[in-house]
């Protein structure tokens, strides 16, 4: 099947500069709903990737995201939230962006054009066949990402991807491709919009489902979260009060002693 760059096709919405704010918001919201629908249509692809991620992490491997621009930032964001949310070591889920950390806040557009750099970046983490690398690129053509996955495949390292164009070059170097086709953007070519929305939804699914399967959640609670601010401490106190039927004072004492929710629950039940 022919590769078609749908993410670059002209918007279905015309003369945007003549529209009222209400009309603009209505159009953007309509396209956002298309993104959610598109994610729903690729749940089997997402499931296959997650099953492989769980397998790799259960066996001591790590999950890496690689991307450029918006896609890279979304990968770094998802990776960075795993430690506070699920209590994972920071090296368990790692996000790499073309251009390095500077590119998180600044546009370095040409950083994505080097098809060798992602492999160099990954090698600094001593990656191997126990790990899994997920490339994120709305276009599915970003050299940084495609080149990185290509080298991973050559070296026997499992690969997955998230792209918004069908039959993209990125999918051809991915063992577990996710092709979420959201259609043309509201603002032509601005894939930070609904393509980015779809990518974020899928990233949420990957890490949340993976961590649940790895036992990092009890019931529907984040029992391994890091108690790094007052809001999270308050949430932890409520979890203990609900789970153990104890008073606020007892919950506070348990947290003071055990420093996290899971440890407090296990100690109390013993």
GUBA-238433 format. One record per residue (C-alpha): residue number from 1; residue in one letter; x, y, z; chain. Coordinates in steps of 0.25 Angstrom, whole numbers. Example, Ala and Ser with C-alpha at 12.3 -4.5 7.8 and 13.67 -1.06 7.14 Angstrom:
<rs>
(r 1 'A' (49 -18 31) 'A')
(r 2 'S' (55 -4 29) 'A')
</rs>
This chain:
<rs>
(r 1 'X' (0 0 0) 'A')
(r 2 'X' (5 14 -4) 'A')
(r 3 'X' (11 23 7) 'A')
(r 4 'X' (2 36 8) 'A')
(r 5 'X' (6 48 17) 'A')
(r 6 'X' (-8 51 22) 'A')
(r 7 'X' (-2 59 33) 'A')
(r 8 'X' (2 70 23) 'A')
(r 9 'X' (-11 70 15) 'A')
(r 10 'X' (-19 83 15) 'A')
(r 11 'X' (-29 86 26) 'A')
(r 12 'X' (-44 83 24) 'A')
(r 13 'X' (-46 97 30) 'A')
(r 14 'X' (-45 109 22) 'A')
(r 15 'X' (-42 124 23) 'A')
(r 16 'X' (-38 122 38) 'A')
(r 17 'X' (-35 137 39) 'A')
(r 18 'X' (-49 141 36) 'A')
(r 19 'X' (-55 132 47) 'A')
(r 20 'X' (-60 136 61) 'A')
(r 21 'X' (-53 130 73) 'A')
(r 22 'X' (-66 122 75) 'A')
(r 23 'X' (-65 116 61) 'A')
(r 24 'X' (-50 114 63) 'A')
(r 25 'X' (-52 106 76) 'A')
(r 26 'X' (-63 98 70) 'A')
(r 27 'X' (-54 94 59) 'A')
(r 28 'X' (-43 90 68) 'A')
(r 29 'X' (-52 82 77) 'A')
(r 30 'X' (-58 75 65) 'A')
(r 31 'X' (-44 70 61) 'A')
(r 32 'X' (-40 67 75) 'A')
(r 33 'X' (-52 57 75) 'A')
(r 34 'X' (-46 51 62) 'A')
(r 35 'X' (-33 48 69) 'A')
(r 36 'X' (-40 41 81) 'A')
(r 37 'X' (-48 33 71) 'A')
(r 38 'X' (-35 29 63) 'A')
(r 39 'X' (-28 24 76) 'A')
(r 40 'X' (-40 15 78) 'A')
(r 41 'X' (-38 9 65) 'A')
(r 42 'X' (-24 4 68) 'A')
(r 43 'X' (-26 -2 81) 'A')
(r 44 'X' (-22 -16 76) 'A')
(r 45 'X' (-8 -10 72) 'A')
(r 46 'X' (-6 -2 85) 'A')
(r 47 'X' (-9 -15 92) 'A')
(r 48 'X' (1 -23 85) 'A')
(r 49 'X' (12 -13 88) 'A')
(r 50 'X' (8 -12 103) 'A')
(r 51 'X' (9 -27 104) 'A')
(r 52 'X' (23 -26 99) 'A')
(r 53 'X' (27 -15 108) 'A')
(r 54 'X' (22 -22 120) 'A')
(r 55 'X' (30 -34 116) 'A')
(r 56 'X' (42 -27 114) 'A')
(r 57 'X' (41 -19 127) 'A')
(r 58 'X' (37 -31 135) 'A')
(r 59 'X' (50 -37 130) 'A')
(r 60 'X' (59 -26 135) 'A')
(r 61 'X' (58 -17 122) 'A')
(r 62 'X' (55 -3 120) 'A')
(r 63 'X' (46 5 112) 'A')
(r 64 'X' (51 16 103) 'A')
(r 65 'X' (44 27 95) 'A')
(r 66 'X' (51 34 84) 'A')
(r 67 'X' (45 46 77) 'A')
(r 68 'X' (47 60 71) 'A')
(r 69 'X' (40 73 74) 'A')
(r 70 'X' (26 71 79) 'A')
(r 71 'X' (27 56 78) 'A')
(r 72 'X' (40 56 86) 'A')
(r 73 'X' (34 65 97) 'A')
(r 74 'X' (22 56 99) 'A')
(r 75 'X' (31 44 100) 'A')
(r 76 'X' (40 51 111) 'A')
(r 77 'X' (28 56 118) 'A')
(r 78 'X' (22 42 119) 'A')
(r 79 'X' (35 36 123) 'A')
(r 80 'X' (37 47 134) 'A')
(r 81 'X' (24 45 140) 'A')
(r 82 'X' (26 30 143) 'A')
(r 83 'X' (35 32 155) 'A')
(r 84 'X' (25 41 163) 'A')
(r 85 'X' (13 33 159) 'A')
(r 86 'X' (18 19 160) 'A')
(r 87 'X' (30 20 168) 'A')
(r 88 'X' (39 14 157) 'A')
(r 89 'X' (54 16 157) 'A')
(r 90 'X' (57 28 147) 'A')
(r 91 'X' (65 19 138) 'A')
(r 92 'X' (53 9 136) 'A')
(r 93 'X' (46 18 126) 'A')
(r 94 'X' (54 28 118) 'A')
(r 95 'X' (50 39 108) 'A')
(r 96 'X' (61 44 98) 'A')
(r 97 'X' (58 56 89) 'A')
(r 98 'X' (66 60 77) 'A')
(r 99 'X' (75 72 81) 'A')
(r 100 'X' (76 68 96) 'A')
(r 101 'X' (69 74 108) 'A')
(r 102 'X' (71 88 102) 'A')
(r 103 'X' (61 84 91) 'A')
(r 104 'X' (50 82 102) 'A')
(r 105 'X' (49 97 103) 'A')
(r 106 'X' (55 102 90) 'A')
(r 107 'X' (52 99 75) 'A')
(r 108 'X' (64 92 69) 'A')
(r 109 'X' (57 88 56) 'A')
(r 110 'X' (69 82 49) 'A')
(r 111 'X' (73 73 60) 'A')
(r 112 'X' (63 63 55) 'A')
(r 113 'X' (70 62 41) 'A')
(r 114 'X' (82 53 47) 'A')
(r 115 'X' (78 39 45) 'A')
(r 116 'X' (90 34 53) 'A')
(r 117 'X' (89 42 66) 'A')
(r 118 'X' (77 34 72) 'A')
(r 119 'X' (86 22 72) 'A')
(r 120 'X' (98 30 78) 'A')
(r 121 'X' (88 35 89) 'A')
(r 122 'X' (83 21 92) 'A')
(r 123 'X' (97 15 93) 'A')
(r 124 'X' (100 25 104) 'A')
(r 125 'X' (90 17 112) 'A')
(r 126 'X' (96 3 108) 'A')
(r 127 'X' (83 -2 102) 'A')
(r 128 'X' (82 -16 98) 'A')
(r 129 'X' (72 -27 94) 'A')
(r 130 'X' (65 -27 108) 'A')
(r 131 'X' (60 -13 106) 'A')
(r 132 'X' (50 -8 96) 'A')
(r 133 'X' (50 5 88) 'A')
(r 134 'X' (37 13 84) 'A')
(r 135 'X' (39 23 73) 'A')
(r 136 'X' (29 35 73) 'A')
(r 137 'X' (27 43 60) 'A')
(r 138 'X' (14 48 55) 'A')
(r 139 'X' (20 48 40) 'A')
(r 140 'X' (26 35 41) 'A')
(r 141 'X' (38 40 34) 'A')
(r 142 'X' (47 47 44) 'A')
(r 143 'X' (61 43 41) 'A')
(r 144 'X' (65 43 56) 'A')
(r 145 'X' (54 34 59) 'A')
(r 146 'X' (54 25 47) 'A')
(r 147 'X' (70 23 48) 'A')
(r 148 'X' (69 20 62) 'A')
(r 149 'X' (59 9 61) 'A')
(r 150 'X' (66 3 49) 'A')
(r 151 'X' (79 2 56) 'A')
(r 152 'X' (71 -5 68) 'A')
(r 153 'X' (66 -15 59) 'A')
(r 154 'X' (79 -18 53) 'A')
(r 155 'X' (84 -20 67) 'A')
(r 156 'X' (73 -29 72) 'A')
(r 157 'X' (66 -19 80) 'A')
(r 158 'X' (50 -19 80) 'A')
(r 159 'X' (44 -7 74) 'A')
(r 160 'X' (30 0 74) 'A')
(r 161 'X' (25 13 69) 'A')
(r 162 'X' (14 23 69) 'A')
(r 163 'X' (11 30 55) 'A')
(r 164 'X' (0 37 49) 'A')
(r 165 'X' (2 33 35) 'A')
(r 166 'X' (-1 19 29) 'A')
(r 167 'X' (10 11 23) 'A')
(r 168 'X' (21 21 28) 'A')
(r 169 'X' (36 18 27) 'A')
(r 170 'X' (36 18 43) 'A')
(r 171 'X' (25 6 43) 'A')
(r 172 'X' (34 -2 34) 'A')
(r 173 'X' (45 -2 44) 'A')
(r 174 'X' (36 -5 56) 'A')
(r 175 'X' (33 -19 61) 'A')
(r 176 'X' (20 -13 68) 'A')
(r 177 'X' (15 -1 60) 'A')
(r 178 'X' (3 8 64) 'A')
(r 179 'X' (-2 15 52) 'A')
(r 180 'X' (-13 25 58) 'A')
(r 181 'X' (-18 32 46) 'A')
(r 182 'X' (-25 45 51) 'A')
(r 183 'X' (-26 52 37) 'A')
(r 184 'X' (-22 66 33) 'A')
(r 185 'X' (-20 76 44) 'A')
(r 186 'X' (-29 88 47) 'A')
(r 187 'X' (-17 97 44) 'A')
(r 188 'X' (-10 90 32) 'A')
(r 189 'X' (2 83 36) 'A')
(r 190 'X' (2 86 51) 'A')
(r 191 'X' (3 72 56) 'A')
(r 192 'X' (5 78 70) 'A')
(r 193 'X' (-10 78 70) 'A')
(r 194 'X' (-19 66 68) 'A')
(r 195 'X' (-7 57 64) 'A')
(r 196 'X' (0 61 77) 'A')
(r 197 'X' (-13 59 85) 'A')
(r 198 'X' (-14 45 79) 'A')
(r 199 'X' (0 42 83) 'A')
(r 200 'X' (-2 47 97) 'A')
(r 201 'X' (-14 38 99) 'A')
(r 202 'X' (-6 26 94) 'A')
(r 203 'X' (6 29 103) 'A')
(r 204 'X' (-4 30 115) 'A')
(r 205 'X' (-9 16 111) 'A')
(r 206 'X' (5 10 110) 'A')
(r 207 'X' (11 14 123) 'A')
(r 208 'X' (-2 13 131) 'A')
(r 209 'X' (-6 -1 126) 'A')
(r 210 'X' (9 -6 127) 'A')
(r 211 'X' (10 -1 141) 'A')
(r 212 'X' (-3 -7 146) 'A')
(r 213 'X' (1 -20 140) 'A')
(r 214 'X' (15 -19 147) 'A')
(r 215 'X' (7 -18 160) 'A')
(r 216 'X' (10 -3 162) 'A')
(r 217 'X' (-5 0 165) 'A')
(r 218 'X' (-14 -6 176) 'A')
(r 219 'X' (-29 -6 173) 'A')
(r 220 'X' (-29 8 166) 'A')
(r 221 'X' (-19 15 174) 'A')
(r 222 'X' (-5 19 172) 'A')
(r 223 'X' (1 12 184) 'A')
(r 224 'X' (15 14 179) 'A')
(r 225 'X' (15 29 176) 'A')
(r 226 'X' (25 38 182) 'A')
(r 227 'X' (21 47 193) 'A')
(r 228 'X' (27 59 188) 'A')
(r 229 'X' (18 70 191) 'A')
(r 230 'X' (6 73 201) 'A')
(r 231 'X' (-5 70 191) 'A')
(r 232 'X' (1 56 189) 'A')
(r 233 'X' (3 54 204) 'A')
(r 234 'X' (-12 57 206) 'A')
(r 235 'X' (-15 47 195) 'A')
(r 236 'X' (-7 37 202) 'A')
(r 237 'X' (-14 40 215) 'A')
(r 238 'X' (-27 38 209) 'A')
(r 239 'X' (-23 25 203) 'A')
(r 240 'X' (-19 19 216) 'A')
(r 241 'X' (-31 24 223) 'A')
(r 242 'X' (-40 17 212) 'A')
(r 243 'X' (-32 5 211) 'A')
(r 244 'X' (-29 2 226) 'A')
(r 245 'X' (-41 9 232) 'A')
(r 246 'X' (-32 17 241) 'A')
(r 247 'X' (-32 31 246) 'A')
(r 248 'X' (-25 43 240) 'A')
(r 249 'X' (-15 43 251) 'A')
(r 250 'X' (-12 28 250) 'A')
(r 251 'X' (-10 30 235) 'A')
(r 252 'X' (0 41 237) 'A')
(r 253 'X' (8 33 247) 'A')
(r 254 'X' (8 21 237) 'A')
(r 255 'X' (13 30 226) 'A')
(r 256 'X' (23 36 235) 'A')
(r 257 'X' (29 23 238) 'A')
(r 258 'X' (28 16 225) 'A')
(r 259 'X' (29 27 215) 'A')
(r 260 'X' (20 22 204) 'A')
(r 261 'X' (6 16 203) 'A')
(r 262 'X' (9 2 200) 'A')
(r 263 'X' (19 0 211) 'A')
(r 264 'X' (9 6 221) 'A')
(r 265 'X' (-2 -3 216) 'A')
(r 266 'X' (7 -16 217) 'A')
(r 267 'X' (12 -12 230) 'A')
(r 268 'X' (-1 -10 236) 'A')
(r 269 'X' (-7 -22 231) 'A')
(r 270 'X' (4 -31 237) 'A')
</rs>
